[in-house]
């Protein structure tokens, strides 16, 4: 086979598949950042947790949600007076329980 034909074939294939390769490599390289961002979107828009909510982490640590971003959530742990910064992708595994209000409107 003629070397010019082989070179032309390789250049044509590289032109077609280079962007797919770059996109795939970028997705693998930034996989954790993408996962964290998507988890942050789900937690931020699709949950019942808001800033200043009182929660229990793991059923034992009383905390308050101080800040929610797309990549992390910041808690203030009441008993230890410490900040706990958690990546959003691990929030589902922490066993977070929201403290419900104690006052209930009277029902008729």
N, C-alpha and C positions, 0 to 999 in steps of 0.2 A: 504494500500500500504506500502511496505517495506521502511523504512527511508533511507536505503542505495541506493535504486533505485531512490528515490526523490533527494537525494544529487547528485547522478551521473547525473541525468537529468538537474539539475540546473547548475552544473559545465560545462556540455556540452553546454547549452544555453548561459551561461556567456562567455564562450570562443569564441563562434561564434559572439555574438552581442556586446561584450565589445568595440571593436575597432570602430564599428558604433556609439555607444553611446558617446565615447570619441571624435570622429570626429565631431559629431553633437553638442555636448556641446562646443567644441572649436570654431566651426563656429559661434555659438550664442554669445559666450563670446567675440570673436574678430570681430564681424560683422562690426562695424564702421571702424575698421582698414582695414579690407578687402575692404569695400566700398571705402574708401579713397584711397587705393592703386590702385584699378581698375580705379577710376576716374582720378587719377594722370597719369596712363598709357595712358588713352584715351586723356587727355589734352596734355600730353607731346609728344606723337607720332601722334595723329590724329587731331591736330588743326593747325591753321594758325598763332598761337601766338609763338613768339620767345623771348628770352632774349633781352632786350634793345628796344623792341617795345613800341611805345607810344599808350596808350589806354585811353578811357574814361570809367569810372566806373559809371554806372547808368545814363549816359548821362551828368553828371555835373562835376565829379572829374577827372581832367587830371592826369594821372599817367604813370609811366614807369615800365615795368616788369624787376625786378632786378634779380630774381632767380626763377627757376622752379625745383621742385623735385617731386618725386612720391607721396609725402604726402601733400605738401603745395606749394603755390606760393607767392612770396614776391613782393609787388609793392612799388614804391616810389611815393608818392602823391606830385605833384609839388606845388600846391597852399599852402599846409600846412607844407611842408618840413618834412613829417612823413613817416614812413614805415607802410605798411598795410600787415599783414600776414594772408592769407586766406587758409583754408583747401580746397583741390581740389574738394571735393564732393559738395561744395556750389558755385563753379564758374559759373555753368550754370544758377543759379538764380540771378546773380549779374548784368546782362545786360552789359557785357563788349563789347565795340566798338573799333575796331582797327583804328588808324589814318593811312590813305593811303598816299603814297608819292604824293607830289604835282607836281613833274616833270613827264611828260608823254613823251615817245619817239614819235617822229613825225611819223605819218602814211602816207604812200604813196598811 
